[in-house]
Amino acid sequence: MQKEKTFRVLFLIILMLSAVPTCYGQYKISGYIDAEQKNKTVYLSLLKYDEETMITENQILFSTQTDNSGYFEFKGQLLSEKDKLYRIHSNINTIKGLQLVSDNEKSNYHNFIFSNRDTIYFPKSGSNWFGQSKNSNLTDKEWRKLKSFEEQLEKNNAQIKNKEAQQQAINDFAERVKSYSEKNIKHPLLKLLAFSDIKRNDFNIKNDFEKNEVFYDGILNSLKNYYGETSYYLQYQDEISKISNVILQQKYAFQKKLNYTLSILVFILAFISIFQFRKLKALKPQIAIQEISNLTLTNQEEKITRLILEDKSNKEIADELFISLSTVKTHIRNLYAKLDVANRHELASKLKNHPWD
């Protein structure tokens, strides 16, 4: 009885231990390379979102060799639980080092979306190594649909030769891919890869960012929600921040230039205003003199005016000119009317610079 109980406990422990890898997920990447050379080295690489056509040593995670039948296999639990972009490849010519080849005759790599829970299998496919695959990852299947959509757009635009039409085709490609992304794609990695394809097609991201910042911010937010502040999010954030900074610097430079130009205009206008004011101020006495010169004063009025300027009283003027006081007052009223003044002080101010013959 005791032995049976012990056996059951051991059985449960073994069962629990065997289930642990399943809880955390276990990936498997396997297949065949149809190559004459045996023991070919096969590499598994983790890619940044804009490295689909780039190859470096830093990308490589693991490597393995094919057996005599060309079979290879990667498996374990060390990949990310999140969907990421991977590549499997094998160099055609080992002497030339790392290389990516993809044409009508042969290919030596395959990019795919994968996670620690998935499996992918590559059957023999002749000289197009990894040309066919069976991937359990659903996001990868959605990516293939996006790629097919983009390839059809590029095929339609391939025959365009006119430069202006080519630029229009680039803009059209970008707008259609953006529209496809917004309507048909939910996974942030696919949105990111769509952005990368638009950028790689020589589209002016900076101009479009100024017009439609919401599209690019949406990608950033979805990346943060899914991946947190890790590699894909940080790489994209850095790229968008650089674009945003360039736009801000250009706006600042324009504003600075505008302020500088306006400052010069204000200075010029101020200088002209001061010059005109001083010129007008200098001309006022001359204008007044000219106006007075144009007036016709009688001989008696001129005499009375001189005496007023000498600060003589009406009585003193009458005595000096041997005329009555009432006559003096009449002449003074006529002078006031001709000179458009109201009193002796105004008359004196107006005539102080008048040249008398």
Residue frames as qw, qx, qy, qz and C-alpha x, y, z in Angstrom:
[[0.000, 0.885, 0.466, 0.000, 0.00, 0.00, 0.00],
 [0.306, -0.811, 0.108, 0.486, 2.81, 2.38, 0.95],
 [0.436, -0.159, 0.597, 0.654, 4.74, 1.51, -2.22],
 [0.255, 0.604, 0.665, 0.356, 1.66, 2.20, -4.38],
 [0.109, -0.944, -0.252, 0.183, 1.18, 5.60, -2.72],
 [0.397, -0.615, 0.341, 0.589, 4.85, 6.48, -3.24],
 [0.426, 0.162, 0.688, 0.564, 4.60, 5.43, -6.88],
 [0.147, 0.815, 0.538, 0.158, 1.59, 7.71, -7.42],
 [0.234, -0.898, -0.002, 0.372, 3.40, 10.69, -5.87],
 [0.432, -0.368, 0.535, 0.626, 6.45, 10.13, -8.06],
 [0.362, 0.440, 0.704, 0.424, 4.22, 9.77, -11.12],
 [0.028, 0.930, 0.364, -0.039, 2.51, 13.10, -10.37],
 [0.335, -0.762, 0.226, 0.506, 5.86, 14.84, -9.85],
 [0.436, -0.076, 0.660, 0.607, 7.17, 13.50, -13.15],
 [0.253, 0.668, 0.646, 0.269, 3.96, 14.54, -14.90],
 [0.104, -0.951, -0.171, 0.234, 4.17, 18.07, -13.47],
 [0.389, -0.584, 0.413, 0.581, 7.83, 18.43, -14.45],
 [0.411, 0.174, 0.716, 0.537, 7.12, 17.25, -17.96],
 [0.149, 0.810, 0.551, 0.131, 4.33, 19.83, -18.25],
 [0.298, -0.737, -0.042, 0.605, 6.51, 22.80, -17.23],
 [0.272, -0.162, 0.504, 0.804, 8.02, 23.40, -20.72],
 [0.079, 0.529, 0.738, 0.412, 4.54, 23.31, -22.21],
 [0.176, -0.827, -0.436, 0.309, 3.34, 26.03, -19.83],
 [0.206, -0.720, 0.163, 0.642, 6.05, 28.39, -20.99],
 [0.657, 0.713, -0.038, -0.244, 5.93, 27.38, -24.66],
 [0.590, -0.348, 0.601, 0.410, 8.46, 25.62, -26.80],
 [0.504, 0.699, -0.193, -0.468, 9.32, 26.54, -30.37],
 [0.718, -0.072, 0.621, 0.304, 10.54, 24.33, -33.17],
 [0.418, 0.763, -0.249, -0.425, 12.08, 25.37, -36.48],
 [0.608, -0.193, 0.739, 0.218, 12.97, 22.51, -38.79],
 [0.687, 0.656, 0.042, -0.310, 13.22, 21.49, -42.41],
 [0.829, 0.038, 0.387, 0.402, 15.49, 20.53, -45.27],
 [0.128, 0.787, -0.330, -0.505, 18.03, 22.23, -47.50],
 [0.897, 0.346, 0.267, 0.072, 18.30, 20.59, -50.89],
 [0.112, 0.892, -0.420, -0.123, 22.03, 21.25, -51.36],
 [0.831, 0.338, -0.425, 0.118, 24.86, 19.13, -52.75],
 [0.243, 0.435, -0.632, 0.593, 27.07, 20.11, -49.84],
 [0.664, -0.507, -0.549, -0.024, 26.21, 18.34, -46.61],
 [0.549, -0.461, -0.357, 0.599, 26.66, 19.72, -43.12],
 [0.150, 0.594, 0.183, 0.769, 25.55, 23.17, -44.26],
 [0.181, -0.233, -0.532, 0.794, 25.41, 25.79, -41.51],
 [0.140, -0.677, -0.563, -0.453, 21.93, 27.21, -40.99],
 [0.177, 0.033, -0.377, 0.909, 21.49, 30.48, -39.08],
 [0.191, -0.755, -0.622, -0.079, 18.54, 31.80, -37.09],
 [0.264, 0.125, -0.120, 0.949, 18.52, 35.60, -36.74],
 [0.056, -0.756, -0.562, 0.332, 16.37, 38.16, -34.92],
 [0.342, 0.389, 0.308, 0.798, 15.73, 41.24, -37.07],
 [0.057, 0.408, 0.261, -0.873, 14.88, 44.85, -36.43],
 [0.521, 0.609, 0.518, -0.300, 11.82, 45.99, -38.34],
 [0.430, 0.843, -0.151, -0.284, 13.85, 47.67, -41.10],
 [0.213, -0.572, 0.765, 0.206, 16.36, 44.84, -41.64],
 [0.869, 0.272, 0.329, -0.248, 14.41, 42.59, -44.02],
 [0.793, 0.585, -0.064, 0.158, 17.08, 42.91, -46.72],
 [0.057, 0.809, -0.506, 0.292, 20.08, 43.50, -44.44],
 [0.944, -0.186, -0.258, 0.093, 22.40, 40.92, -42.91],
 [0.056, 0.751, -0.516, 0.408, 24.99, 41.35, -40.12],
 [0.457, 0.094, -0.824, 0.321, 26.70, 39.18, -37.52],
 [0.156, -0.101, 0.531, -0.827, 24.79, 40.97, -34.74],
 [0.680, -0.042, -0.162, -0.713, 21.47, 39.61, -35.99],
 [0.653, 0.093, -0.746, -0.092, 22.39, 35.95, -35.52],
 [0.675, -0.510, 0.263, -0.465, 20.94, 34.15, -32.49],
 [0.760, -0.242, 0.603, -0.017, 21.79, 30.48, -33.13],
 [0.482, 0.524, -0.586, -0.387, 23.32, 28.25, -35.77],
 [0.796, -0.120, 0.579, -0.125, 23.13, 24.55, -36.50],
 [0.069, 0.413, -0.759, -0.498, 24.26, 22.16, -39.22],
 [0.832, 0.170, -0.161, -0.504, 22.30, 19.93, -41.57],
 [0.711, -0.251, 0.656, 0.024, 22.73, 16.19, -41.39],
 [0.296, -0.155, 0.783, 0.524, 23.52, 13.98, -44.36],
 [0.245, 0.559, 0.770, 0.185, 19.94, 14.26, -45.62],
 [0.111, 0.414, 0.184, 0.885, 19.98, 18.05, -45.42],
 [0.458, -0.715, -0.504, -0.162, 17.76, 18.17, -42.33],
 [0.223, 0.279, -0.410, 0.840, 18.18, 20.89, -39.71],
 [0.471, -0.662, -0.567, -0.131, 16.39, 21.77, -36.49],
 [0.062, 0.315, -0.417, 0.851, 16.18, 24.52, -33.87],
 [0.558, -0.575, -0.520, -0.296, 14.05, 24.05, -30.78],
 [0.384, -0.049, -0.563, 0.730, 13.83, 25.29, -27.22],
 [0.227, -0.796, -0.553, 0.100, 12.26, 27.91, -25.00],
 [0.450, -0.378, -0.053, 0.808, 14.59, 30.89, -25.40],
 [0.122, 0.369, 0.417, 0.822, 12.67, 32.94, -27.94],
 [0.201, -0.011, 0.270, -0.942, 10.29, 35.76, -27.02],
 [0.242, 0.426, 0.840, -0.233, 6.68, 34.96, -26.18],
 [0.320, 0.731, 0.131, -0.588, 5.78, 38.01, -28.29],
 [0.761, 0.539, 0.303, 0.195, 5.66, 37.89, -32.10],
 [0.199, -0.774, 0.327, 0.504, 8.92, 39.10, -33.61],
 [0.688, 0.676, -0.192, -0.180, 10.62, 39.16, -36.99],
 [0.674, -0.420, 0.568, 0.215, 13.13, 36.35, -37.61],
 [0.588, 0.629, -0.414, -0.297, 15.20, 35.06, -40.50],
 [0.841, -0.198, 0.482, 0.144, 16.52, 31.64, -41.36],
 [0.537, 0.782, -0.275, -0.154, 19.34, 31.50, -43.89],
 [0.836, -0.246, 0.365, 0.327, 22.33, 29.52, -45.08],
 [0.042, 0.752, -0.395, -0.527, 25.21, 30.94, -47.09],
 [0.877, 0.468, 0.013, -0.105, 25.44, 29.63, -50.65],
 [0.685, 0.483, -0.338, 0.428, 29.17, 30.30, -50.80],
 [0.690, -0.655, -0.198, 0.234, 30.84, 30.03, -47.40],
 [0.618, 0.028, 0.033, 0.785, 33.99, 31.73, -48.69],
 [0.066, 0.548, 0.226, 0.803, 32.07, 34.97, -49.34],
 [0.025, -0.034, -0.587, 0.808, 30.75, 35.12, -45.79],
 [0.272, 0.495, 0.665, -0.488, 27.23, 36.24, -44.86],
 [0.078, 0.074, -0.529, -0.841, 25.03, 36.75, -47.90],
 [0.505, 0.426, 0.560, -0.500, 21.39, 37.12, -48.88],
 [0.023, 0.125, -0.724, -0.678, 20.35, 35.83, -52.31],
 [0.441, 0.465, 0.677, -0.361, 16.87, 35.96, -53.77],
 [0.264, 0.397, -0.434, -0.764, 16.15, 35.82, -57.51],
 [0.814, 0.202, -0.147, -0.525, 14.31, 33.67, -60.03],
 [0.673, 0.331, -0.662, 0.015, 16.94, 30.93, -59.92],
 [0.638, -0.165, -0.658, 0.365, 17.72, 30.53, -56.23],
 [0.311, -0.771, 0.105, -0.545, 17.27, 31.93, -52.76],
 [0.565, 0.115, -0.702, 0.418, 19.01, 31.25, -49.46],
 [0.030, -0.034, -0.587, 0.808, 16.83, 32.88, -46.79],
 [0.293, -0.581, -0.650, -0.394, 13.32, 33.37, -45.48],
 [0.071, -0.195, 0.398, -0.894, 12.01, 36.12, -43.18],
 [0.472, -0.436, -0.713, -0.279, 9.10, 35.18, -40.96],
 [0.375, -0.530, 0.269, -0.711, 7.14, 36.21, -37.88],
 [0.707, -0.074, -0.696, 0.099, 7.44, 33.79, -35.00],
 [0.438, -0.673, 0.303, -0.513, 7.18, 33.36, -31.23],
 [0.109, -0.392, 0.875, -0.262, 8.28, 30.92, -28.56],
 [0.646, 0.116, 0.605, -0.452, 4.97, 29.02, -28.91],
 [0.701, 0.561, -0.093, -0.430, 5.16, 28.38, -32.67],
 [0.690, -0.124, 0.638, 0.318, 6.49, 25.80, -35.08],
 [0.496, 0.726, -0.203, -0.431, 7.63, 26.25, -38.66],
 [0.761, -0.068, 0.605, 0.224, 8.68, 23.59, -41.14],
 [0.298, 0.704, -0.384, -0.518, 10.55, 23.99, -44.44],
 [0.901, 0.165, 0.399, 0.036, 10.17, 21.09, -46.89],
 [0.509, -0.158, 0.510, 0.675, 12.67, 20.55, -49.70],
 [0.397, 0.827, 0.268, -0.294, 12.21, 23.19, -52.40],
 [0.752, 0.521, 0.120, 0.385, 15.09, 22.71, -54.82],
 [0.516, 0.231, -0.115, 0.816, 17.46, 25.66, -55.26],
 [0.243, -0.635, -0.041, -0.733, 14.99, 28.01, -53.58],
 [0.402, -0.089, -0.775, 0.478, 16.00, 27.14, -50.04],
 [0.006, 0.364, 0.603, -0.710, 13.29, 27.87, -47.48],
 [0.151, -0.071, -0.446, -0.880, 11.03, 28.76, -50.43],
 [0.592, -0.416, -0.508, -0.467, 8.07, 26.97, -48.91],
 [0.066, 0.184, -0.719, 0.667, 7.07, 26.96, -45.26],
 [0.519, -0.537, -0.609, -0.266, 4.37, 25.79, -42.89],
 [0.137, 0.227, -0.464, 0.845, 4.21, 28.31, -40.05],
 [0.277, -0.549, -0.780, 0.116, 1.75, 28.01, -37.17],
 [0.154, -0.371, -0.260, 0.878, 2.03, 31.74, -36.42],
 [0.276, 0.741, 0.612, 0.006, -1.18, 33.54, -37.43],
 [0.030, -0.877, 0.046, 0.477, 0.46, 36.97, -37.59],
 [0.298, -0.334, 0.680, 0.581, 2.88, 35.62, -40.21],
 [0.325, 0.455, 0.789, 0.253, -0.10, 34.58, -42.35],
 [0.106, 0.916, 0.320, -0.216, -1.46, 38.14, -42.13],
 [0.230, -0.697, 0.372, 0.569, 1.96, 39.47, -43.09],
 [0.383, 0.044, 0.776, 0.499, 1.96, 37.33, -46.25],
 [0.247, 0.758, 0.600, 0.066, -1.35, 38.95, -47.23],
 [0.073, -0.917, 0.022, 0.391, 0.17, 42.40, -46.74],
 [0.348, -0.432, 0.613, 0.563, 3.22, 41.40, -48.81],
 [0.384, 0.363, 0.777, 0.342, 1.00, 40.08, -51.59],
 [0.136, 0.906, 0.381, -0.124, -0.97, 43.34, -51.61],
 [0.182, -0.824, 0.265, 0.467, 2.25, 45.40, -51.80],
 [0.431, -0.161, 0.729, 0.508, 3.73, 43.22, -54.55],
 [0.359, 0.626, 0.663, 0.199, 0.63, 43.75, -56.68],
 [0.025, 0.962, 0.110, -0.250, 0.91, 47.54, -56.24],
 [0.308, -0.641, 0.502, 0.493, 4.60, 47.46, -57.18],
 [0.484, 0.167, 0.767, 0.387, 3.86, 45.27, -60.20],
 [0.287, 0.827, 0.482, 0.042, 1.31, 47.80, -61.46],
 [0.056, -0.968, 0.091, 0.229, 3.82, 50.64, -61.05],
 [0.706, -0.301, 0.452, 0.455, 6.85, 48.81, -62.50],
 [0.563, 0.451, 0.484, 0.495, 6.26, 49.97, -66.09],
 [0.019, 0.982, 0.178, -0.053, 6.12, 53.69, -65.25],
 [0.710, 0.177, 0.033, 0.681, 9.10, 55.60, -66.72],
 [0.054, 0.765, 0.083, 0.636, 8.13, 59.25, -66.36],
 [0.334, 0.107, -0.597, 0.721, 9.75, 60.76, -63.24],
 [0.355, -0.190, 0.178, -0.898, 6.70, 62.77, -62.26],
 [0.814, -0.129, -0.338, -0.455, 4.49, 59.72, -62.69],
 [0.658, 0.060, -0.678, 0.322, 6.98, 57.62, -60.71],
 [0.038, 0.147, -0.518, 0.842, 6.76, 60.04, -57.79],
 [0.618, -0.142, -0.029, -0.773, 2.99, 59.92, -57.99],
 [0.816, -0.023, -0.559, -0.145, 3.18, 56.11, -57.95],
 [0.402, 0.109, -0.683, 0.600, 5.35, 56.24, -54.80],
 [0.271, -0.124, 0.327, -0.897, 2.80, 58.50, -53.11],
 [0.755, -0.066, -0.282, -0.588, -0.04, 56.26, -54.26],
 [0.680, 0.047, -0.714, 0.161, 1.75, 53.16, -52.91],
 [0.153, 0.101, -0.620, 0.763, 2.19, 54.82, -49.52],
 [0.472, -0.088, 0.142, -0.866, -1.42, 55.97, -49.27],
 [0.800, -0.024, -0.445, -0.401, -2.78, 52.57, -50.27],
 [0.586, 0.045, -0.730, 0.348, -0.54, 50.70, -47.82],
 [0.061, -0.106, 0.492, -0.862, -1.49, 53.13, -45.04],
 [0.647, -0.072, -0.082, -0.754, -5.17, 52.64, -45.86],
 [0.781, 0.014, -0.615, -0.108, -4.72, 48.84, -45.89],
 [0.360, 0.115, -0.703, 0.602, -2.91, 49.03, -42.55],
 [0.272, -0.100, 0.354, -0.889, -5.66, 51.09, -40.91],
 [0.740, 0.001, -0.144, -0.657, -8.51, 48.92, -42.23],
 [0.906, 0.088, -0.383, -0.159, -7.08, 45.38, -42.17],
 [0.613, 0.217, -0.599, 0.467, -4.20, 45.24, -39.68],
 [0.584, -0.768, -0.097, -0.244, -4.43, 45.13, -35.91],
 [0.864, -0.300, -0.068, 0.400, -1.10, 43.63, -34.88],
 [0.130, -0.944, 0.142, 0.268, 1.45, 46.39, -34.07],
 [0.528, -0.354, 0.598, 0.487, 4.36, 44.50, -35.68],
 [0.484, 0.468, 0.635, 0.378, 2.52, 44.37, -39.00],
 [0.086, 0.976, 0.196, -0.035, 1.75, 48.09, -38.78],
 [0.376, -0.764, 0.366, 0.376, 5.44, 48.65, -38.12],
 [0.551, -0.046, 0.682, 0.479, 6.49, 46.51, -41.10],
 [0.369, 0.763, 0.491, 0.201, 4.01, 48.37, -43.32],
 [0.109, -0.971, 0.071, 0.202, 5.65, 51.63, -42.20],
 [0.507, -0.483, 0.557, 0.446, 9.07, 50.17, -43.03],
 [0.546, 0.343, 0.656, 0.392, 7.91, 49.20, -46.54],
 [0.192, 0.942, 0.272, 0.046, 6.58, 52.72, -47.13],
 [0.284, -0.870, 0.282, 0.289, 9.86, 54.23, -45.97],
 [0.591, -0.226, 0.641, 0.435, 11.95, 51.84, -48.06],
 [0.498, 0.580, 0.577, 0.289, 10.00, 52.92, -51.16],
 [0.341, 0.095, 0.094, 0.931, 11.55, 56.44, -51.02],
 [0.181, -0.793, -0.501, -0.294, 8.36, 58.03, -49.70],
 [0.132, 0.479, -0.279, 0.822, 8.80, 61.42, -48.02],
 [0.486, -0.456, -0.713, 0.219, 7.95, 60.39, -44.46],
 [0.234, -0.228, -0.312, 0.892, 8.73, 63.83, -43.03],
 [0.241, -0.078, -0.259, -0.932, 6.19, 65.65, -45.19],
 [0.557, -0.333, -0.669, -0.363, 3.55, 63.02, -44.52],
 [0.452, -0.312, -0.653, 0.521, 4.27, 63.12, -40.77],
 [0.004, -0.094, -0.145, 0.985, 3.51, 66.86, -40.78],
 [0.453, -0.118, -0.392, -0.792, 0.17, 66.23, -42.51],
 [0.829, -0.259, -0.341, -0.359, -0.91, 63.08, -40.66],
 [0.025, 0.502, -0.734, 0.458, 0.90, 62.73, -37.34],
 [0.754, -0.195, 0.324, -0.538, -2.01, 60.68, -35.93],
 [0.921, 0.255, -0.268, -0.120, -1.15, 57.68, -38.16],
 [0.538, 0.441, -0.594, 0.404, 2.43, 57.52, -36.89],
 [0.277, -0.405, 0.555, -0.672, 1.49, 58.15, -33.26],
 [0.883, -0.079, 0.034, -0.462, -1.04, 55.31, -33.53],
 [0.832, 0.273, -0.462, 0.139, 1.73, 52.87, -34.45],
 [0.190, 0.457, -0.610, 0.619, 3.84, 54.09, -31.53],
 [0.557, -0.307, 0.374, -0.675, 1.00, 53.62, -29.03],
 [0.952, 0.035, -0.117, -0.281, 0.12, 50.13, -30.28],
 [0.659, 0.382, -0.563, 0.321, 3.80, 49.08, -30.06],
 [0.070, -0.425, 0.589, -0.684, 4.02, 50.30, -26.48],
 [0.758, -0.193, 0.197, -0.591, 0.82, 48.49, -25.50],
 [0.968, 0.131, -0.183, -0.114, 2.01, 45.17, -26.97],
 [0.772, 0.284, -0.375, 0.427, 5.80, 45.18, -26.49],
 [0.538, -0.763, -0.124, 0.336, 6.23, 47.69, -23.69],
 [0.101, 0.943, -0.288, -0.135, 9.30, 49.91, -23.89],
 [0.770, -0.214, 0.519, 0.304, 11.45, 47.29, -25.64],
 [0.437, -0.195, 0.525, 0.704, 13.41, 47.13, -28.90],
 [0.235, 0.509, 0.651, 0.512, 10.72, 47.64, -31.57],
 [0.146, -0.913, -0.378, 0.043, 9.04, 50.44, -29.63],
 [0.419, -0.725, 0.125, 0.532, 12.33, 52.17, -28.79],
 [0.444, -0.019, 0.554, 0.704, 13.68, 51.91, -32.35],
 [0.132, 0.662, 0.595, 0.436, 10.50, 53.33, -33.87],
 [0.272, -0.902, -0.266, 0.205, 10.21, 56.03, -31.20],
 [0.467, -0.499, 0.263, 0.681, 13.78, 57.13, -31.94],
 [0.333, 0.228, 0.604, 0.687, 13.08, 57.35, -35.68],
 [0.036, -0.800, -0.535, -0.270, 9.85, 59.31, -35.25],
 [0.396, -0.812, -0.133, 0.408, 11.48, 61.61, -32.68],
 [0.447, -0.234, 0.375, 0.778, 14.24, 62.47, -35.17],
 [0.156, 0.500, 0.608, 0.596, 11.65, 63.33, -37.83],
 [0.246, -0.868, -0.431, -0.003, 9.70, 65.43, -35.33],
 [0.476, -0.642, 0.036, 0.600, 12.88, 67.25, -34.23],
 [0.373, 0.076, 0.479, 0.791, 13.80, 68.07, -37.85],
 [0.017, -0.708, -0.568, -0.419, 10.34, 69.57, -38.38],
 [0.393, -0.851, -0.265, 0.228, 10.59, 71.61, -35.17],
 [0.505, -0.400, 0.214, 0.734, 14.07, 72.86, -36.11],
 [0.255, 0.332, 0.541, 0.730, 12.85, 73.92, -39.54],
 [0.180, -0.831, -0.479, -0.218, 9.90, 75.75, -37.99],
 [0.496, -0.737, -0.090, 0.451, 12.23, 77.41, -35.47],
 [0.464, -0.129, 0.358, 0.800, 14.66, 78.42, -38.23],
 [0.103, 0.574, 0.554, 0.594, 11.79, 79.87, -40.30],
 [0.328, -0.869, -0.371, 0.011, 10.39, 81.74, -37.29],
 [0.547, -0.549, 0.066, 0.629, 13.84, 83.05, -36.44],
 [0.353, 0.131, 0.459, 0.805, 14.35, 84.24, -40.00],
 [0.069, -0.733, -0.545, -0.401, 10.88, 85.81, -40.02],
 [0.439, -0.823, -0.240, 0.268, 11.54, 87.61, -36.72],
 [0.515, -0.314, 0.230, 0.764, 14.90, 88.83, -38.04],
 [0.212, 0.385, 0.533, 0.723, 13.26, 90.16, -41.22],
 [0.230, -0.828, -0.474, -0.195, 10.46, 91.84, -39.27],
 [0.522, -0.671, -0.105, 0.517, 13.01, 93.43, -36.91],
 [0.402, -0.053, 0.351, 0.844, 14.87, 94.92, -39.88],
 [0.014, 0.594, 0.564, 0.574, 11.61, 96.23, -41.36],
 [0.387, -0.836, -0.376, 0.105, 10.61, 97.78, -38.02],
 [0.519, -0.478, 0.075, 0.705, 14.05, 99.40, -37.73],
 [0.282, 0.195, 0.470, 0.813, 13.83, 100.79, -41.28],
 [0.147, -0.732, -0.545, -0.380, 10.30, 102.11, -40.71],
 [0.475, -0.768, -0.251, 0.348, 11.35, 103.68, -37.41],
 [0.467, -0.255, 0.226, 0.816, 14.35, 105.32, -39.09],
 [0.125, 0.420, 0.537, 0.721, 12.16, 106.65, -41.93],
 [0.294, -0.806, -0.502, -0.110, 9.57, 107.94, -39.44],
 [0.497, -0.655, -0.097, 0.561, 12.19, 109.75, -37.35],
 [0.379, -0.033, 0.376, 0.845, 13.79, 111.20, -40.48],
 [0.012, -0.582, -0.575, -0.575, 10.43, 112.39, -41.82],
 [0.392, -0.809, -0.415, 0.142, 9.46, 113.83, -38.43],
 [0.469, -0.518, 0.057, 0.713, 12.70, 115.80, -38.16],
 [0.265, 0.176, 0.498, 0.807, 12.42, 116.93, -41.75],
 [0.146, -0.720, -0.576, -0.360, 8.84, 118.09, -41.21],
 [0.457, -0.759, -0.276, 0.373, 9.80, 119.81, -37.97],
 [0.426, -0.303, 0.223, 0.823, 12.61, 121.65, -39.76],
 [0.138, 0.342, 0.580, 0.726, 10.30, 122.65, -42.59],
 [0.157, -0.752, -0.632, 0.105, 7.54, 124.03, -40.36],
 [0.208, -0.697, -0.077, 0.682, 9.22, 127.41, -39.69],
 [0.162, -0.165, 0.553, 0.801, 10.09, 127.73, -43.38],
 [0.002, -0.497, -0.795, -0.348, 6.52, 126.89, -44.34],
 [0.173, -0.797, -0.466, 0.343, 5.22, 129.43, -41.87],
 [0.223, -0.533, 0.195, 0.792, 7.66, 132.04, -43.20],
 [0.121, 0.103, 0.710, 0.686, 6.62, 131.25, -46.76],
 [0.064, -0.673, -0.731, -0.087, 2.97, 131.56, -45.81],
 [0.204, -0.785, -0.232, 0.537, 3.65, 134.92, -44.14],
 [0.245, -0.315, 0.424, 0.813, 5.72, 136.10, -47.12],
 [0.082, 0.351, 0.769, 0.528, 2.78, 135.37, -49.34],
 [0.087, -0.778, -0.566, 0.259, 0.61, 137.66, -47.23],
 [0.269, 0.562, 0.163, 0.765, 0.16, 141.27, -48.37],
 [0.379, -0.656, -0.428, 0.492, 0.68, 143.64, -45.45],
 [0.180, 0.933, 0.130, 0.283, 0.28, 147.36, -45.77],
 [0.410, 0.498, -0.372, 0.667, 3.16, 149.63, -44.85],
 [0.398, -0.563, 0.266, -0.674, 1.34, 150.67, -41.68],
 [0.943, -0.251, -0.052, -0.213, 0.63, 147.04, -40.74],
 [0.808, 0.240, -0.346, 0.413, 4.31, 146.13, -41.12],
 [0.091, 0.550, -0.379, 0.738, 5.29, 149.02, -38.85],
 [0.674, -0.459, 0.169, -0.554, 2.74, 147.98, -36.24],
 [0.976, -0.031, -0.216, 0.010, 3.92, 144.37, -36.48],
 [0.576, 0.385, -0.435, 0.575, 7.57, 145.36, -35.86],
 [0.198, -0.519, 0.350, -0.755, 6.52, 147.40, -32.83],
 [0.877, -0.309, -0.016, -0.367, 4.46, 144.50, -31.48],
 [0.901, 0.125, -0.318, 0.268, 7.56, 142.29, -31.82],
 [0.301, 0.430, -0.418, 0.742, 9.44, 144.94, -29.84],
 [0.364, -0.436, -0.755, 0.327, 6.81, 144.40, -27.14],
 [0.050, -0.102, 0.058, -0.992, 5.34, 147.92, -27.46],
 [0.214, 0.456, 0.738, -0.449, 1.90, 148.57, -26.01],
 [0.299, 0.683, 0.598, 0.293, -0.97, 149.81, -28.15],
 [0.104, -0.966, -0.135, 0.193, -0.61, 153.32, -26.69],
 [0.430, -0.578, 0.424, 0.549, 3.15, 153.35, -27.37],
 [0.457, 0.240, 0.684, 0.516, 2.50, 152.25, -30.95],
 [0.152, 0.868, 0.460, 0.111, -0.11, 155.03, -31.40],
 [0.246, -0.901, 0.086, 0.348, 2.29, 157.66, -30.03],
 [0.483, -0.368, 0.554, 0.570, 5.21, 156.45, -32.17],
 [0.330, 0.303, 0.712, 0.541, 3.19, 156.33, -35.39],
 [0.121, 0.180, 0.064, -0.974, 1.16, 159.47, -34.60],
 [0.421, -0.252, -0.656, -0.573, -2.13, 157.68, -35.01],
 [0.590, -0.415, 0.190, -0.666, -5.08, 157.21, -32.74],
 [0.337, -0.245, 0.870, -0.263, -5.39, 154.26, -30.36],
 [0.749, 0.323, 0.422, -0.396, -8.53, 153.06, -32.12],
 [0.620, 0.660, -0.354, -0.233, -6.65, 153.00, -35.45],
 [0.017, 0.501, -0.858, 0.112, -3.91, 150.89, -33.86],
 [0.550, 0.007, 0.750, -0.366, -6.54, 148.45, -32.57],
 [0.760, 0.517, 0.094, -0.382, -8.14, 148.23, -36.01],
 [0.445, 0.649, -0.610, -0.097, -4.79, 147.46, -37.66],
 [0.199, -0.349, 0.883, -0.243, -4.03, 144.82, -35.01],
 [0.716, 0.207, 0.532, -0.403, -7.40, 143.11, -35.59],
 [0.708, 0.623, -0.197, -0.268, -6.65, 143.02, -39.32],
 [0.177, 0.594, -0.782, 0.064, -3.20, 141.53, -38.59],
 [0.482, -0.142, 0.794, -0.343, -4.72, 138.83, -36.38],
 [0.786, 0.408, 0.279, -0.373, -7.15, 137.91, -39.14],
 [0.586, 0.683, -0.410, -0.150, -4.49, 137.78, -41.88],
 [0.167, 0.512, -0.820, 0.193, -2.04, 135.77, -39.76],
 [0.781, -0.250, -0.504, -0.270, -4.72, 133.54, -38.23],
 [0.394, 0.034, -0.674, 0.623, -3.66, 134.25, -34.66],
 [0.383, -0.729, -0.551, -0.133, -5.61, 135.22, -31.55],
 [0.435, -0.883, -0.050, 0.172, -3.18, 137.33, -29.56],
 [0.113, 0.907, -0.404, -0.021, 0.18, 139.09, -29.45],
 [0.553, -0.462, 0.692, 0.045, 1.99, 135.96, -28.19],
 [0.777, 0.299, 0.545, 0.101, 0.83, 133.85, -31.14],
 [0.463, 0.886, 0.004, 0.027, 1.67, 136.66, -33.54],
 [0.155, -0.833, 0.529, 0.037, 5.16, 137.00, -32.08],
 [0.682, -0.206, 0.697, 0.081, 5.75, 133.22, -32.30],
 [0.734, 0.523, 0.426, 0.077, 4.66, 133.13, -35.90],
 [0.415, 0.895, -0.022, 0.161, 6.72, 136.11, -37.04],
 [0.542, -0.758, 0.286, 0.223, 9.89, 135.65, -35.01],
 [0.617, -0.182, 0.571, 0.510, 11.81, 134.10, -37.96],
 [0.499, 0.773, 0.381, 0.083, 10.25, 136.29, -40.60],
 [0.528, -0.068, 0.168, 0.830, 12.90, 138.15, -42.65],
 [0.130, 0.894, 0.306, -0.301, 11.99, 141.82, -42.75],
 [0.596, 0.592, 0.148, 0.522, 13.18, 143.92, -45.62]]
